Amino acid sequence: PEWSQGIQNVLRKLSVDSNQPELWKRLGKLQLDAGEFAEARRIFCHGSECCPLDVELKHHVRVFETFHGSKNGDEQETNKDNIRITPKSLQLPQNAEFLSLDVPVQSIPEFIRDFPQGSSSGPRTRLIHASQHPIIPKTECQFLIESAIRKTNDIGWTKDRHVQAPTCDVPVFDLDSPTRCWIRNSFCNALFPLLSQVMSPELEIAPDEWRVQDCFIVRYDAAEDRPGFASLKPHQDESLVSLTIALNDMDVDYQDGGLFISCTQDVLNGPAGTVLCFAGGLTHGGYPVSKGTRWILTVFLYVDRNLSGKRPGYTLDLLP
């Protein structure tokens, strides 16, 4: 197949010279597009070891270390430099209510079609879920916004990482240690178990199987003299599942805005602390904000599996 031939061509070139970052990114992208999630992550991280000066490859490493690496460094930094009060980690909410929407069969993303079938016997169309009430308290949402503002006052906002659909954002790994710890622990304790419940039976994934592909805080600004964009053009994520968390209140802090789903023509939004999760391959965008600033936490998720069923790491084993 063309995909397999592309893999072999890149591997041959890397066997001659492994210090070519574009080859590592090409190899990882080929595997990611094929749903070989475990391979893509390992390729990007190994490529960063070979090409330590490449910012894009290093980004993958920093995300993985932030959410799935050793916790000791963050904990030591927190104890040493915890200037402000950090909220307690989020706990799994009881009886969280979600509005679940079906998508047309023809709109089911390929990753979902190819994912191992669990107890769901028919077409897996229930792929959009919106919490009916806040999952995260408003004080914790404000804590995240303040962390983003404080950091971007020093380093500025990024606007060019997502070529197909640029956002004005700051990666979570750039935030201070208490914020990183709170997000990581809250994901493990609450959001991952909740996500496993909500996505079943379309996707049967254990809470400890989720992996963070990317995570960042986004601002949407209506005013042209503010740093954020007013909207986000329709696009598809490279994730298995994408998740957004509202950090401030619509109709209070901003007007309009929300998650636009192309195949259903829905615009979904909610007050601070509400969660939206959906199959990343669905075409979606950010509906324009007409007034004020909208803040969200965006998360791209995958699993440490290969949709081919092959064991993780088989691609790197082919290198000499």
C-alpha positions in Angstrom: 0.0 0.0 0.0 1.0 3.6 -0.6 1.1 4.3 3.2 3.4 1.3 3.8 5.7 2.3 1.0 5.9 5.9 2.4 7.0 4.4 5.8 9.7 2.3 4.1 11.0 5.2 2.1 11.4 7.4 5.2 12.9 4.6 7.2 15.6 4.1 4.5 16.5 7.7 4.6 16.7 7.8 8.5 18.9 4.7 8.5 21.4 6.8 6.5 21.0 10.0 8.5 18.9 10.1 11.7 19.6 13.8 12.3 16.9 15.0 9.9 14.0 16.4 11.9 11.7 16.7 8.9 12.0 13.0 8.3 11.0 12.1 11.9 8.0 14.4 11.6 7.1 12.9 8.3 7.3 9.4 9.7 5.3 10.3 12.8 2.6 12.0 10.7 2.3 9.0 8.4 1.7 6.7 11.4 -0.6 9.2 13.1 -2.8 9.5 9.9 -3.0 5.7 9.9 -4.2 5.5 13.5 -0.9 4.1 14.7 -1.1 6.3 17.8 1.5 4.4 19.9 3.9 4.5 17.0 3.5 8.2 16.3 4.2 9.2 19.9 7.3 7.0 20.1 8.6 8.3 16.7 8.2 11.9 17.7 9.9 11.4 21.0 12.8 9.4 19.6 13.2 12.0 16.8 13.5 14.7 19.5 16.4 12.7 21.0 18.1 12.6 17.6 17.3 16.2 16.8 17.2 18.0 20.2 17.1 21.5 18.7 13.8 20.9 16.8 11.0 22.8 18.5 8.1 20.8 17.0 9.6 17.4 18.0 10.4 18.8 21.5 6.8 19.9 21.9 5.7 16.2 21.7 8.2 15.3 24.4 7.2 18.1 26.7 3.5 17.2 26.4 4.2 13.6 27.2 6.4 14.4 30.2 3.9 16.9 31.6 1.0 14.4 31.6 2.6 11.0 31.7 6.2 11.4 32.8 7.7 11.5 36.3 5.8 13.6 38.8 8.8 14.2 41.1 10.1 17.3 39.4 6.8 19.1 39.5 6.1 18.2 43.1 9.5 19.4 44.2 9.1 22.7 42.3 5.6 23.1 43.8 6.8 22.7 47.3 9.6 25.1 46.7 7.8 27.8 44.8 4.1 27.5 45.6 3.5 31.3 46.1 -0.3 31.2 45.7 -3.0 28.8 46.9 -3.6 25.9 44.4 -7.0 24.4 44.3 -7.5 20.8 45.3 -7.4 18.4 42.3 -10.8 17.8 40.7 -12.6 14.7 41.8 -14.9 12.5 39.7 -18.4 14.1 39.8 -21.3 11.9 40.7 -24.2 11.6 38.2 -22.9 14.1 35.7 -25.5 14.7 33.0 -24.5 15.0 29.3 -26.4 15.8 26.2 -25.3 13.3 23.6 -25.7 13.9 19.9 -25.6 11.5 16.9 -23.7 12.3 13.7 -24.7 11.0 10.2 -23.2 7.6 9.4 -21.3 9.1 6.5 -19.6 11.6 8.9 -18.2 8.9 11.3 -14.4 9.6 11.3 -12.1 6.8 10.0 -10.3 6.5 13.3 -13.7 5.7 14.9 -14.6 3.2 12.2 -11.3 1.4 12.6 -11.2 1.4 16.4 -11.8 -2.1 17.9 -15.5 -2.8 18.2 -16.6 -3.2 21.8 -20.2 -3.9 23.0 -21.6 -1.4 20.4 -22.9 -3.6 17.6 -24.3 -0.9 15.2 -22.8 2.2 13.6 -21.0 4.3 16.2 -22.7 7.6 15.7 -23.1 9.0 19.3 -19.9 11.0 19.1 -20.7 14.4 20.6 -21.2 14.9 24.3 -21.9 18.2 26.2 -22.1 18.4 30.0 -25.4 19.9 31.1 -23.8 21.4 34.2 -20.3 22.6 35.1 -17.8 19.8 35.9 -15.1 22.2 37.1 -15.9 24.9 39.7 -15.7 28.5 38.5 -12.9 29.3 41.0 -10.7 26.6 39.4 -11.5 28.0 35.9 -10.4 31.4 37.0 -7.3 29.9 38.4 -6.4 28.5 34.9 -7.2 31.8 33.2 -5.0 33.8 35.6 -2.1 31.2 35.1 -2.3 31.7 31.4 -2.3 35.5 31.6 0.6 35.5 34.0 2.7 33.3 31.8 1.9 35.0 28.5 2.8 38.4 30.1 6.3 36.9 30.1 6.5 34.8 27.0 3.6 36.0 24.8 0.9 34.0 23.0 1.5 31.4 20.3 -0.4 31.9 17.1 1.3 29.7 14.5 1.6 26.2 15.9 -1.6 24.9 14.2 -1.0 25.6 10.6 -4.4 24.5 9.3 -6.4 26.2 12.0 -4.3 28.7 14.0 -5.4 29.6 17.5 -4.1 32.1 20.1 -3.0 29.9 22.9 -0.4 28.9 25.5 0.7 25.3 25.9 0.0 23.8 29.4 3.6 22.7 29.7 4.6 26.4 29.7 2.4 27.2 32.7 3.7 27.2 36.3 4.2 24.0 38.2 1.1 24.2 40.5 -1.1 24.7 37.4 0.5 21.8 35.5 0.1 19.5 38.6 -3.6 20.6 39.1 -4.4 19.9 35.4 -2.6 16.5 35.3 -4.1 15.3 38.6 -7.6 16.5 37.7 -7.4 14.7 34.3 -6.3 11.4 36.0 -8.8 11.6 39.0 -11.9 13.0 37.2 -11.8 13.8 33.5 -10.4 10.5 32.2 -12.8 8.3 34.2 -15.7 10.6 33.2 -14.6 10.5 29.5 -14.5 6.7 29.5 -18.0 6.6 30.9 -19.4 9.1 28.4 -17.8 7.7 25.3 -18.9 4.1 25.9 -20.1 2.0 24.2 -18.9 3.8 21.0 -15.4 3.7 22.3 -14.5 1.4 25.1 -11.3 2.8 26.6 -10.2 2.4 30.2 -9.4 5.6 32.1 -5.7 4.7 32.4 -5.4 4.2 28.6 -6.0 7.9 27.7 -2.9 9.8 26.5 -2.7 13.6 26.0 -1.5 14.5 22.5 -1.7 18.2 23.2 -3.2 20.6 25.7 -3.4 24.3 25.7 -5.4 27.3 26.9 -7.1 29.3 24.1 -8.5 32.8 24.1 -11.0 34.2 21.5 -11.2 38.0 21.3 -13.9 40.0 19.5 -11.8 43.2 19.6 -9.2 43.5 16.9 -6.7 45.2 19.3 -6.7 42.1 21.5 -4.3 39.2 20.9 -6.9 36.4 20.2 -8.7 35.6 17.0 -12.5 36.0 17.0 -13.2 32.6 15.5 -11.6 29.3 14.3 -12.2 28.0 10.8 -13.6 24.5 10.3 -11.0 21.8 10.4 -10.4 18.3 11.7 -8.1 17.4 14.6 -5.6 14.6 14.4 -6.8 13.2 17.7 -9.0 10.2 18.5 -11.1 12.4 20.8 -11.0 16.1 21.4 -12.2 17.9 24.5 -12.8 21.5 25.4 -13.6 23.0 28.8 -15.2 26.4 29.0 -13.3 28.7 31.4 -15.6 31.7 31.5 -19.3 32.5 31.1 -21.0 33.2 27.9 -23.5 36.2 27.9 -21.5 37.6 30.9 -17.8 37.7 29.8 -18.5 37.4 26.0 -21.3 37.1 23.5 -21.8 34.4 20.8 -18.9 31.9 20.2 -19.0 28.1 20.8 -18.1 24.9 19.1 -19.6 24.6 15.6 -20.1 21.0 14.4 -20.3 20.9 10.6 -22.2 17.7 10.1 -25.0 18.5 12.5 -24.9 22.3 12.1 -25.0 22.6 15.9 -23.2 25.4 17.9 -22.5 24.1 21.4 -21.4 26.2 24.4 -22.0 26.4 28.1 -21.0 28.3 31.3 -17.6 28.1 32.9 -16.7 24.5 33.8 -18.8 22.7 31.3 -17.1 20.1 29.1 -17.6 19.2 25.4 -16.0 16.1 24.0 -16.3 14.7 20.5 -14.5 12.6 17.9 -11.5 14.6 16.8 -12.1 13.7 13.1 -15.4 15.5 13.0 -15.2 18.7 11.0 -15.6 21.6 13.6 -14.7 25.2 14.2 -15.0 28.0 16.6 -18.1 30.1 16.1 -17.2 33.9 16.1 -17.2 35.8 19.3 -19.0 39.1 18.8 -18.1 40.8 22.1 -15.6 40.2 24.9 -13.1 37.3 25.4 -13.9 33.6 25.5 -11.5 31.3 27.3 -11.3 27.5 26.9 -8.9 24.6 27.7 -8.4 22.4 24.7 -7.2 18.8 24.9 -6.4 16.4 22.1 -6.5 12.7 23.2 -5.4 9.4 21.8 -4.7 5.9 23.3 -1.4 4.1 23.6 -2.4 1.5 21.0 -2.0 1.0 17.3 -5.2 0.5 15.3 -3.4 -2.2 13.3 -3.1 -4.3 16.5 0.6 -4.4 16.2 2.6 -3.9 19.4 3.8 -0.4 20.3 7.4 0.3 19.1 7.5 -1.9 16.0 8.4 1.0 13.7 11.5 2.0 15.6 12.6 -1.7 15.7 13.0 -1.5 11.9 15.8 1.0 12.2 19.3 -0.3 12.4 
